[in-house]
Amino acid sequence: MRAMSFGQGGPYGPGGSQPPQPSTPDWAALADQSAARNRRRKLLFIGGGALATAAVAAIVATAVVSSGHKDSGGGDSAGGLPTPQDLPSESASPEPTFSDVAPPAPPKPLDIISSARRDKAPLSAGSLFPDKRAAKDDRSYTKAASASTTSCSAATQGALGPVLVNNGCRKLLRATFTRDGVAVTVGVAVFDGKAAAEKAKDGYKPNIASLSGGGVTFCRRTACQSSANAIGRYAYFTISGYTSGKAVTSSDTATLQAGRDVADYTFRRILARGSAQASAEAASAASATN
């Protein structure tokens, strides 16, 4: 093959001398440089992480310190949670209250019939003895007659009249009941108060005058059974005997039982009068409060 010439200087340097041999890389130096670069990157990464961690810690520490710091007004200067003193107090609305005043006690029937000031219901022989019969247990007595008078002594016998008048008797109501040949008259003397009625009962001297009527006549000029009692401002007296005119003896039980039965009926009638007025007073009081 023919050799090629390039003129002065040639491609490899002046003078056309023999081109230099290619040099071999310094692999050890290159490795040291690469390692050095890696170490610098690692240190920068670690250093950046440490700075980031320190920044977060600083923020947390600032938040913690700020949350416990109060400004001059007592509130939270950093927007943290309020302290217990800053929390709103309980509602100031008034709590319900209950009255310590007890409701008035209902009126007592006995209190009403013990005073003329309160015992104001109409009073007559018909209103006090409205029934045609007076019953006690299995015994029934038929009403034969009834009457009333403001002259208390006019309806009495013996010494009972002065006793009633001296204690202020206002009215005397009578009714007669009969059963199986036995008759009983009950007389109810009305006073202004309980004390006067008790005095009349305690000063009792026979007798109430028997009240004839309805074909019944008894206890005229013959021995009869009598009794006396009181409730409230009322004193009541009984006289019992035989419609045949037969005298009553101390061992007689028929007239004694009849007198007790009619006296018990009278007691219940007077107490019922008080109960009716007590109910009316209670209803009136309830209506006034509503």
C-alpha positions in Angstrom: 0.0 0.0 0.0 1.2 3.4 -0.9 1.9 5.7 2.1 -0.1 8.9 2.4 1.6 12.2 3.4 -0.3 15.2 5.0 2.4 18.1 4.6 4.0 20.0 7.4 2.9 19.5 10.8 0.7 16.4 10.1 -2.3 15.5 12.3 -0.3 14.7 15.4 1.9 17.7 15.8 4.6 19.7 14.2 7.4 18.1 12.4 5.3 15.0 11.5 6.9 13.1 14.3 5.4 9.8 15.6 2.0 10.4 17.2 1.9 9.9 21.0 0.4 6.7 22.5 -3.0 7.1 24.1 -2.8 7.6 27.9 -4.6 5.2 30.5 -7.3 6.8 32.9 -6.3 7.1 36.6 -9.1 4.9 38.0 -8.0 5.3 41.6 -8.2 9.1 41.4 -11.6 9.0 39.8 -12.8 6.7 42.5 -11.5 9.0 45.2 -13.3 12.0 43.6 -16.6 10.1 43.4 -16.4 9.0 47.0 -15.7 12.6 48.0 -18.7 13.8 46.1 -21.0 11.2 47.7 -19.8 12.1 51.2 -20.6 15.8 50.6 -24.1 14.9 49.4 -24.7 12.7 52.4 -23.5 15.3 54.8 -25.7 17.9 53.2 -28.8 15.6 53.5 -28.1 14.8 57.1 -27.5 18.4 57.9 -30.8 19.5 56.2 -32.7 16.8 58.1 -31.2 18.0 61.3 -32.2 21.6 60.5 -35.7 20.5 59.6 -36.0 18.6 62.9 -34.7 21.5 64.9 -37.2 23.8 63.1 -40.2 21.5 64.0 -39.0 21.2 67.6 -38.7 25.0 67.8 -42.3 25.4 66.5 -43.6 22.8 69.0 -41.7 24.4 71.9 -43.1 27.8 70.9 -46.7 26.4 70.9 -46.2 24.8 74.3 -44.8 27.9 75.8 -47.4 30.1 74.2 -50.3 27.8 75.4 -49.3 28.4 79.1 -48.8 32.2 78.7 -51.5 34.6 79.8 -51.7 38.1 78.7 -52.5 41.0 80.9 -56.2 40.5 80.4 -56.3 37.0 81.7 -56.9 35.4 78.3 -54.8 33.2 76.0 -52.4 35.5 74.1 -51.4 32.8 71.5 -54.9 31.5 70.7 -54.5 28.3 72.8 -57.1 26.6 75.1 -58.7 28.9 77.8 -57.8 28.4 81.4 -60.5 27.2 83.9 -60.8 30.8 85.2 -61.6 31.9 81.6 -64.4 29.4 81.1 -67.9 30.9 81.4 -69.7 30.4 84.7 -72.9 28.3 85.1 -76.1 29.8 83.9 -77.3 32.7 86.0 -80.9 32.0 85.3 -82.9 31.6 88.5 -83.6 28.1 89.7 -87.3 27.1 90.4 -88.4 27.7 93.9 -91.1 26.0 95.9 -93.3 27.7 98.4 -92.8 26.8 102.0 -96.4 27.8 102.8 -98.5 24.7 103.2 -102.0 24.8 101.7 -104.7 25.6 104.3 -106.1 22.6 106.1 -109.7 21.6 105.1 -112.3 22.8 107.5 -113.4 20.4 110.2 -117.2 19.8 110.5 -117.0 19.9 114.3 -115.4 23.3 114.2 -118.2 24.6 112.1 -121.0 23.4 114.2 -119.3 24.6 117.4 -119.8 28.3 116.5 -122.9 30.3 115.3 -120.5 32.5 113.4 -119.6 29.7 111.0 -122.7 27.5 111.3 -125.0 29.5 109.1 -126.9 26.9 107.0 -130.7 27.1 107.3 -131.9 25.3 110.4 -135.4 23.9 111.0 -137.0 20.7 112.3 -137.5 19.7 108.6 -133.9 20.3 107.6 -132.4 18.6 110.7 -134.8 15.6 110.5 -135.5 15.2 106.8 -136.0 11.5 106.8 -139.3 9.6 107.2 -137.4 7.0 109.2 -134.5 6.9 111.6 -132.5 3.7 111.3 -129.9 2.0 113.5 -128.5 -1.4 112.6 -131.6 -3.5 111.8 -134.0 -1.3 113.8 -136.1 1.4 112.0 -138.2 4.1 113.6 -141.0 6.0 111.8 -141.2 9.7 112.2 -144.5 10.7 113.6 -144.2 14.5 114.1 -141.7 17.4 114.1 -141.8 21.0 115.4 -139.6 24.0 116.3 -139.8 26.9 118.7 -137.7 29.9 119.7 -139.3 29.7 123.2 -137.1 26.9 124.5 -138.8 26.6 127.9 -142.2 26.1 126.3 -141.1 22.7 125.0 -139.8 21.4 128.3 -141.2 19.9 131.6 -139.9 20.5 135.1 -136.6 22.3 135.6 -135.1 21.8 132.1 -136.6 25.0 130.8 -134.7 27.3 133.1 -131.4 25.4 132.4 -131.8 26.0 128.6 -132.9 29.7 129.0 -130.1 30.5 131.4 -127.5 29.2 129.0 -128.8 31.2 126.0 -130.9 28.7 124.1 -131.9 30.2 120.8 -134.2 27.5 119.4 -135.6 24.1 120.3 -136.2 21.6 117.5 -138.2 18.4 118.3 -139.1 15.2 116.4 -141.0 12.0 117.5 -140.2 8.5 116.2 -142.1 5.2 117.0 -141.4 1.5 116.7 -143.4 -1.5 118.1 -145.4 0.5 120.6 -142.4 2.5 121.9 -142.1 6.2 121.1 -139.2 8.6 121.4 -139.1 12.4 121.3 -135.7 14.1 120.8 -135.3 17.8 121.5 -132.3 19.7 120.1 -131.5 23.0 121.9 -129.4 25.4 119.8 -126.9 27.7 121.4 -124.3 30.3 120.2 -121.3 28.2 121.0 -120.0 24.9 122.3 -119.4 26.0 125.9 -123.1 26.9 126.4 -124.3 23.6 125.0 -122.0 21.7 127.3 -123.2 23.7 130.3 -126.8 22.9 129.4 -126.0 19.2 129.1 -124.2 19.1 132.4 -127.0 21.0 134.1 -129.7 18.8 132.7 -132.8 18.2 134.8 -135.8 16.3 133.4 -137.4 16.6 131.0 -138.0 17.5 127.4 -141.7 17.5 126.6 -142.8 14.6 124.5 -144.2 15.7 121.1 -147.5 14.1 120.1 -148.7 13.8 116.6 -149.5 11.3 113.9 -151.8 9.5 116.3 -149.1 9.1 118.9 -149.4 10.2 122.5 -147.0 9.1 125.3 -145.2 10.0 128.4 -148.0 12.1 129.9 -148.3 11.7 133.7 -146.3 8.5 133.7 -142.7 7.4 134.2 -140.4 7.5 131.1 -136.8 7.1 130.2 -134.6 10.2 129.5 -131.1 11.1 128.4 -128.9 14.2 127.6 -125.9 14.8 125.4 -124.2 17.5 123.3 -122.1 18.0 120.1 -120.8 21.4 119.0 -123.3 24.1 119.9 -126.1 21.6 120.1 -127.4 19.9 123.3 -129.9 17.2 122.6 -132.3 15.4 125.0 -134.5 12.3 124.6 -137.6 11.0 126.4 -138.9 7.5 125.6 -141.9 5.5 126.7 -144.8 3.3 125.7 -147.6 4.6 123.5 -150.0 2.5 125.6 -149.2 4.7 128.6 -147.5 1.9 130.5 -144.9 3.1 133.0 -141.3 2.5 132.3 -139.3 0.7 135.0 -135.6 0.8 135.8 -135.1 -2.7 134.2 -136.8 -1.8 131.0 -134.6 -2.3 127.9 -137.0 -1.6 125.0 -137.4 2.1 125.9 -133.7 2.4 126.7 -132.7 1.0 123.4 -135.1 3.2 121.5 -133.8 6.3 123.2 -130.2 5.4 122.4 -131.0 4.7 118.7 -132.8 8.0 118.2 -130.1 9.9 120.1 -127.4 8.3 117.8 -129.4 9.2 114.7 -129.6 12.8 116.0 -125.9 12.9 116.6 -125.2 11.8 113.0 -127.7 14.4 111.6 -126.0 17.3 113.4 -122.6 16.1 112.3 -123.8 15.7 108.7 -124.9 19.4 108.9 -121.3 20.3 109.8 -119.8 18.1 107.0 -122.0 19.7 104.3 -120.9 23.2 105.3 -117.2 22.1 105.5 -117.4 20.7 102.0 -119.0 24.0 100.8 -116.2 26.0 102.5 -113.5 23.9 100.9 -115.0 24.2 97.4 -115.3 28.0 97.8 -111.7 28.3 98.9 -110.5 26.1 96.0 -112.5 28.3 93.5 -111.0 31.5 94.9 -107.4 30.2 94.4 -108.0 29.1 90.8 
